[in-house]
Amino acid sequence: RNTDAVAGFRRYLAGAPAGGEREWGEAGLALALMGAGDWDAARDAVTTLGSRKSSLAMPVRLRLVQGAVDSPKAGDVSPIIQELLGGDLTPAMRSWVLLVKGEIDRAQGNRDEARTQFELARTVGAGTPLAAAPLPADLRIAVLILQGEAAYQAGDHATAGGAFRRVLLEYPDAPQ
């Protein structure tokens, strides 16, 4: 009942004071608008959140982008994706956004652009926190070997060689 929710959120926001509760109302309005299929209004609502540096802007943007993948009638979420990619994202989050962008492009028949986005996602997400984390030797060897094998299978021979080289240099006596 997204249409009813939109009306309810708008009534609430008409008299809501500035602050945290208003931001929650605006986030709810954006999600209800998305559910109702009004993508342009949903995008505008999340832009309003972002302009005020709301901590809810990022999660709502991510939800709208995911909703665009799930909905065949999604509006243009390119501005939201660009806002996300222009922001401060962890490598894993940036990789996810690029992957979703690739899925949207693929669904719209833009195969070349989708392939580019998938390649960027793979490149950004190629590193793993486990490869740099302090781990016991047996786990670290396994992580580096898996990283090397995954990179090799993905065609990233430089990363694969680096991971295998680290195993050989850091653990020369390891039977693996």
C-alpha positions as protocol buffer text, in pm:
chain_id: "A"
residue {
  index: 1
  type: ARG
  ca { x: 0 y: 0 z: 0 }
}
residue {
  index: 2
  type: ASN
  ca { x: 270 y: 240 z: -107 }
}
residue {
  index: 3
  type: THR
  ca { x: 26 y: 505 z: -231 }
}
residue {
  index: 4
  type: ASP
  ca { x: -133 y: 523 z: 116 }
}
residue {
  index: 5
  type: ALA
  ca { x: 214 y: 538 z: 272 }
}
residue {
  index: 6
  type: VAL
  ca { x: 313 y: 828 z: 45 }
}
residue {
  index: 7
  type: ALA
  ca { x: 4 y: 1022 z: 154 }
}
residue {
  index: 8
  type: GLY
  ca { x: 76 y: 944 z: 520 }
}
residue {
  index: 9
  type: PHE
  ca { x: 440 y: 1050 z: 500 }
}
residue {
  index: 10
  type: ARG
  ca { x: 347 y: 1372 z: 321 }
}
residue {
  index: 11
  type: ARG
  ca { x: 90 y: 1456 z: 591 }
}
residue {
  index: 12
  type: TYR
  ca { x: 349 y: 1389 z: 860 }
}
residue {
  index: 13
  type: LEU
  ca { x: 620 y: 1591 z: 687 }
}
residue {
  index: 14
  type: ALA
  ca { x: 388 y: 1891 z: 638 }
}
residue {
  index: 15
  type: GLY
  ca { x: 415 y: 1967 z: 1010 }
}
residue {
  index: 16
  type: ALA
  ca { x: 729 y: 1781 z: 1118 }
}
residue {
  index: 17
  type: PRO
  ca { x: 1004 y: 1986 z: 1281 }
}
residue {
  index: 18
  type: ALA
  ca { x: 1359 y: 1974 z: 1149 }
}
residue {
  index: 19
  type: GLY
  ca { x: 1573 y: 1700 z: 1295 }
}
residue {
  index: 20
  type: GLY
  ca { x: 1609 y: 1327 z: 1311 }
}
residue {
  index: 21
  type: GLU
  ca { x: 1241 y: 1235 z: 1301 }
}
residue {
  index: 22
  type: ARG
  ca { x: 1186 y: 1448 z: 992 }
}
residue {
  index: 23
  type: GLU
  ca { x: 1478 y: 1272 z: 822 }
}
residue {
  index: 24
  type: TRP
  ca { x: 1322 y: 934 z: 898 }
}
residue {
  index: 25
  type: GLY
  ca { x: 997 y: 1061 z: 750 }
}
residue {
  index: 26
  type: GLU
  ca { x: 1174 y: 1177 z: 435 }
}
residue {
  index: 27
  type: ALA
  ca { x: 1355 y: 844 z: 405 }
}
residue {
  index: 28
  type: GLY
  ca { x: 1024 y: 662 z: 440 }
}
residue {
  index: 29
  type: LEU
  ca { x: 868 y: 889 z: 179 }
}
residue {
  index: 30
  type: ALA
  ca { x: 1149 y: 813 z: -67 }
}
residue {
  index: 31
  type: LEU
  ca { x: 1105 y: 439 z: -20 }
}
residue {
  index: 32
  type: ALA
  ca { x: 726 y: 461 z: -46 }
}
residue {
  index: 33
  type: LEU
  ca { x: 757 y: 667 z: -365 }
}
residue {
  index: 34
  type: MET
  ca { x: 989 y: 403 z: -507 }
}
residue {
  index: 35
  type: GLY
  ca { x: 738 y: 133 z: -416 }
}
residue {
  index: 36
  type: ALA
  ca { x: 463 y: 333 z: -584 }
}
residue {
  index: 37
  type: GLY
  ca { x: 672 y: 359 z: -901 }
}
residue {
  index: 38
  type: ASP
  ca { x: 733 y: 735 z: -882 }
}
residue {
  index: 39
  type: TRP
  ca { x: 1109 y: 710 z: -937 }
}
residue {
  index: 40
  type: ASP
  ca { x: 1165 y: 1079 z: -1011 }
}
residue {
  index: 41
  type: ALA
  ca { x: 1000 y: 1188 z: -686 }
}
residue {
  index: 42
  type: ALA
  ca { x: 1188 y: 917 z: -495 }
}
residue {
  index: 43
  type: ARG
  ca { x: 1516 y: 1042 z: -642 }
}
residue {
  index: 44
  type: ASP
  ca { x: 1424 y: 1401 z: -547 }
}
residue {
  index: 45
  type: ALA
  ca { x: 1340 y: 1294 z: -191 }
}
residue {
  index: 46
  type: VAL
  ca { x: 1675 y: 1122 z: -142 }
}
residue {
  index: 47
  type: THR
  ca { x: 1853 y: 1421 z: -298 }
}
residue {
  index: 48
  type: THR
  ca { x: 1690 y: 1640 z: -33 }
}
residue {
  index: 49
  type: LEU
  ca { x: 1823 y: 1408 z: 237 }
}
residue {
  index: 50
  type: GLY
  ca { x: 2169 y: 1419 z: 84 }
}
residue {
  index: 51
  type: SER
  ca { x: 2172 y: 1798 z: 60 }
}
residue {
  index: 52
  type: ARG
  ca { x: 2131 y: 1815 z: 436 }
}
residue {
  index: 53
  type: LYS
  ca { x: 2409 y: 1558 z: 491 }
}
residue {
  index: 54
  type: SER
  ca { x: 2166 y: 1317 z: 653 }
}
residue {
  index: 55
  type: SER
  ca { x: 2312 y: 987 z: 767 }
}
residue {
  index: 56
  type: LEU
  ca { x: 2007 y: 821 z: 610 }
}
residue {
  index: 57
  type: ALA
  ca { x: 2088 y: 946 z: 259 }
}
residue {
  index: 58
  type: MET
  ca { x: 2342 y: 671 z: 184 }
}
residue {
  index: 59
  type: PRO
  ca { x: 2127 y: 373 z: 287 }
}
residue {
  index: 60
  type: VAL
  ca { x: 1822 y: 513 z: 104 }
}
residue {
  index: 61
  type: ARG
  ca { x: 2030 y: 573 z: -209 }
}
residue {
  index: 62
  type: LEU
  ca { x: 2155 y: 215 z: -192 }
}
residue {
  index: 63
  type: ARG
  ca { x: 1799 y: 87 z: -153 }
}
residue {
  index: 64
  type: LEU
  ca { x: 1680 y: 290 z: -451 }
}
residue {
  index: 65
  type: VAL
  ca { x: 1963 y: 155 z: -664 }
}
residue {
  index: 66
  type: GLN
  ca { x: 1879 y: -202 z: -558 }
}
residue {
  index: 67
  type: GLY
  ca { x: 1512 y: -130 z: -630 }
}
residue {
  index: 68
  type: ALA
  ca { x: 1606 y: -26 z: -983 }
}
residue {
  index: 69
  type: VAL
  ca { x: 1754 y: -372 z: -1040 }
}
residue {
  index: 70
  type: ASP
  ca { x: 1444 y: -541 z: -903 }
}
residue {
  index: 71
  type: SER
  ca { x: 1194 y: -328 z: -1097 }
}
residue {
  index: 72
  type: PRO
  ca { x: 1169 y: -351 z: -1474 }
}
residue {
  index: 73
  type: LYS
  ca { x: 995 y: -12 z: -1484 }
}
residue {
  index: 74
  type: ALA
  ca { x: 1255 y: 171 z: -1277 }
}
residue {
  index: 75
  type: GLY
  ca { x: 1329 y: 526 z: -1362 }
}
residue {
  index: 76
  type: ASP
  ca { x: 1672 y: 667 z: -1431 }
}
residue {
  index: 77
  type: VAL
  ca { x: 1884 y: 610 z: -1121 }
}
residue {
  index: 78
  type: SER
  ca { x: 2207 y: 721 z: -1290 }
}
residue {
  index: 79
  type: PRO
  ca { x: 2223 y: 1045 z: -1084 }
}
residue {
  index: 80
  type: ILE
  ca { x: 2194 y: 842 z: -762 }
}
residue {
  index: 81
  type: ILE
  ca { x: 2466 y: 603 z: -877 }
}
residue {
  index: 82
  type: GLN
  ca { x: 2691 y: 896 z: -966 }
}
residue {
  index: 83
  type: GLU
  ca { x: 2630 y: 1053 z: -622 }
}
residue {
  index: 84
  type: LEU
  ca { x: 2722 y: 723 z: -459 }
}
residue {
  index: 85
  type: LEU
  ca { x: 3036 y: 674 z: -669 }
}
residue {
  index: 86
  type: GLY
  ca { x: 3135 y: 1035 z: -606 }
}
residue {
  index: 87
  type: GLY
  ca { x: 3113 y: 980 z: -232 }
}
residue {
  index: 88
  type: ASP
  ca { x: 3339 y: 813 z: 19 }
}
residue {
  index: 89
  type: LEU
  ca { x: 3274 y: 440 z: -23 }
}
residue {
  index: 90
  type: THR
  ca { x: 3468 y: 142 z: 97 }
}
residue {
  index: 91
  type: PRO
  ca { x: 3614 y: -68 z: -185 }
}
residue {
  index: 92
  type: ALA
  ca { x: 3355 y: -340 z: -119 }
}
residue {
  index: 93
  type: MET
  ca { x: 3067 y: -92 z: -134 }
}
residue {
  index: 94
  type: ARG
  ca { x: 3206 y: 75 z: -446 }
}
residue {
  index: 95
  type: SER
  ca { x: 3237 y: -268 z: -607 }
}
residue {
  index: 96
  type: TRP
  ca { x: 2874 y: -346 z: -518 }
}
residue {
  index: 97
  type: VAL
  ca { x: 2749 y: -18 z: -667 }
}
residue {
  index: 98
  type: LEU
  ca { x: 2944 y: -85 z: -988 }
}
residue {
  index: 99
  type: LEU
  ca { x: 2807 y: -439 z: -1001 }
}
residue {
  index: 100
  type: VAL
  ca { x: 2450 y: -314 z: -963 }
}
residue {
  index: 101
  type: LYS
  ca { x: 2513 y: -47 z: -1228 }
}
residue {
  index: 102
  type: GLY
  ca { x: 2630 y: -326 z: -1458 }
}
residue {
  index: 103
  type: GLU
  ca { x: 2314 y: -525 z: -1388 }
}
residue {
  index: 104
  type: ILE
  ca { x: 2098 y: -223 z: -1470 }
}
residue {
  index: 105
  type: ASP
  ca { x: 2290 y: -167 z: -1795 }
}
residue {
  index: 106
  type: ARG
  ca { x: 2260 y: -536 z: -1884 }
}
residue {
  index: 107
  type: ALA
  ca { x: 1885 y: -534 z: -1820 }
}
residue {
  index: 108
  type: GLN
  ca { x: 1852 y: -229 z: -2047 }
}
residue {
  index: 109
  type: GLY
  ca { x: 2044 y: -405 z: -2325 }
}
residue {
  index: 110
  type: ASN
  ca { x: 2365 y: -200 z: -2289 }
}
residue {
  index: 111
  type: ARG
  ca { x: 2598 y: -501 z: -2295 }
}
residue {
  index: 112
  type: ASP
  ca { x: 2921 y: -309 z: -2359 }
}
residue {
  index: 113
  type: GLU
  ca { x: 2856 y: -65 z: -2075 }
}
residue {
  index: 114
  type: ALA
  ca { x: 2753 y: -355 z: -1847 }
}
residue {
  index: 115
  type: ARG
  ca { x: 3077 y: -538 z: -1925 }
}
residue {
  index: 116
  type: THR
  ca { x: 3274 y: -223 z: -1841 }
}
residue {
  index: 117
  type: GLN
  ca { x: 3093 y: -188 z: -1507 }
}
residue {
  index: 118
  type: PHE
  ca { x: 3150 y: -556 z: -1422 }
}
residue {
  index: 119
  type: GLU
  ca { x: 3520 y: -520 z: -1501 }
}
residue {
  index: 120
  type: LEU
  ca { x: 3545 y: -209 z: -1283 }
}
residue {
  index: 121
  type: ALA
  ca { x: 3364 y: -389 z: -1001 }
}
residue {
  index: 122
  type: ARG
  ca { x: 3603 y: -681 z: -1029 }
}
residue {
  index: 123
  type: THR
  ca { x: 3904 y: -451 z: -1028 }
}
residue {
  index: 124
  type: VAL
  ca { x: 3784 y: -247 z: -730 }
}
residue {
  index: 125
  type: GLY
  ca { x: 3682 y: -558 z: -534 }
}
residue {
  index: 126
  type: ALA
  ca { x: 3990 y: -763 z: -625 }
}
residue {
  index: 127
  type: GLY
  ca { x: 4170 y: -686 z: -300 }
}
residue {
  index: 128
  type: THR
  ca { x: 4063 y: -867 z: 9 }
}
residue {
  index: 129
  type: PRO
  ca { x: 4095 y: -745 z: 367 }
}
residue {
  index: 130
  type: LEU
  ca { x: 4202 y: -1093 z: 470 }
}
residue {
  index: 131
  type: ALA
  ca { x: 4518 y: -1069 z: 261 }
}
residue {
  index: 132
  type: ALA
  ca { x: 4638 y: -780 z: 478 }
}
residue {
  index: 133
  type: ALA
  ca { x: 4493 y: -893 z: 812 }
}
residue {
  index: 134
  type: PRO
  ca { x: 4712 y: -1045 z: 1083 }
}
residue {
  index: 135
  type: LEU
  ca { x: 4629 y: -1416 z: 1062 }
}
residue {
  index: 136
  type: PRO
  ca { x: 4793 y: -1738 z: 1175 }
}
residue {
  index: 137
  type: ALA
  ca { x: 5038 y: -1865 z: 912 }
}
residue {
  index: 138
  type: ASP
  ca { x: 4821 y: -2155 z: 789 }
}
residue {
  index: 139
  type: LEU
  ca { x: 4519 y: -1928 z: 733 }
}
residue {
  index: 140
  type: ARG
  ca { x: 4727 y: -1654 z: 574 }
}
residue {
  index: 141
  type: ILE
  ca { x: 4877 y: -1903 z: 328 }
}
residue {
  index: 142
  type: ALA
  ca { x: 4528 y: -2028 z: 240 }
}
residue {
  index: 143
  type: VAL
  ca { x: 4397 y: -1673 z: 190 }
}
residue {
  index: 144
  type: LEU
  ca { x: 4688 y: -1577 z: -34 }
}
residue {
  index: 145
  type: ILE
  ca { x: 4658 y: -1895 z: -240 }
}
residue {
  index: 146
  type: LEU
  ca { x: 4282 y: -1846 z: -283 }
}
residue {
  index: 147
  type: GLN
  ca { x: 4337 y: -1482 z: -375 }
}
residue {
  index: 148
  type: GLY
  ca { x: 4595 y: -1588 z: -633 }
}
residue {
  index: 149
  type: GLU
  ca { x: 4371 y: -1858 z: -779 }
}
residue {
  index: 150
  type: ALA
  ca { x: 4069 y: -1627 z: -799 }
}
residue {
  index: 151
  type: ALA
  ca { x: 4273 y: -1354 z: -965 }
}
residue {
  index: 152
  type: TYR
  ca { x: 4421 y: -1604 z: -1212 }
}
residue {
  index: 153
  type: GLN
  ca { x: 4076 y: -1737 z: -1305 }
}
residue {
  index: 154
  type: ALA
  ca { x: 3953 y: -1379 z: -1351 }
}
residue {
  index: 155
  type: GLY
  ca { x: 4242 y: -1309 z: -1588 }
}
residue {
  index: 156
  type: ASP
  ca { x: 4422 y: -1073 z: -1349 }
}
residue {
  index: 157
  type: HIS
  ca { x: 4764 y: -1233 z: -1380 }
}
residue {
  index: 158
  type: ALA
  ca { x: 4951 y: -951 z: -1208 }
}
residue {
  index: 159
  type: THR
  ca { x: 4744 y: -987 z: -889 }
}
residue {
  index: 160
  type: ALA
  ca { x: 4769 y: -1366 z: -909 }
}
residue {
  index: 161
  type: GLY
  ca { x: 5146 y: -1351 z: -945 }
}
residue {
  index: 162
  type: GLY
  ca { x: 5172 y: -1109 z: -654 }
}
residue {
  index: 163
  type: ALA
  ca { x: 4969 y: -1333 z: -424 }
}
residue {
  index: 164
  type: PHE
  ca { x: 5165 y: -1645 z: -517 }
}
residue {
  index: 165
  type: ARG
  ca { x: 5494 y: -1455 z: -484 }
}
residue {
  index: 166
  type: ARG
  ca { x: 5398 y: -1344 z: -132 }
}
residue {
  index: 167
  type: VAL
  ca { x: 5333 y: -1706 z: -32 }
}
residue {
  index: 168
  type: LEU
  ca { x: 5673 y: -1810 z: -163 }
}
residue {
  index: 169
  type: LEU
  ca { x: 5857 y: -1520 z: -2 }
}
residue {
  index: 170
  type: GLU
  ca { x: 5677 y: -1510 z: 333 }
}
residue {
  index: 171
  type: TYR
  ca { x: 5650 y: -1888 z: 382 }
}
residue {
  index: 172
  type: PRO
  ca { x: 5935 y: -2052 z: 191 }
}
residue {
  index: 173
  type: ASP
  ca { x: 5917 y: -2372 z: 397 }
}
residue {
  index: 174
  type: ALA
  ca { x: 5538 y: -2422 z: 362 }
}
residue {
  index: 175
  type: PRO
  ca { x: 5446 y: -2739 z: 170 }
}
residue {
  index: 176
  type: GLN
  ca { x: 5160 y: -2565 z: -10 }
}
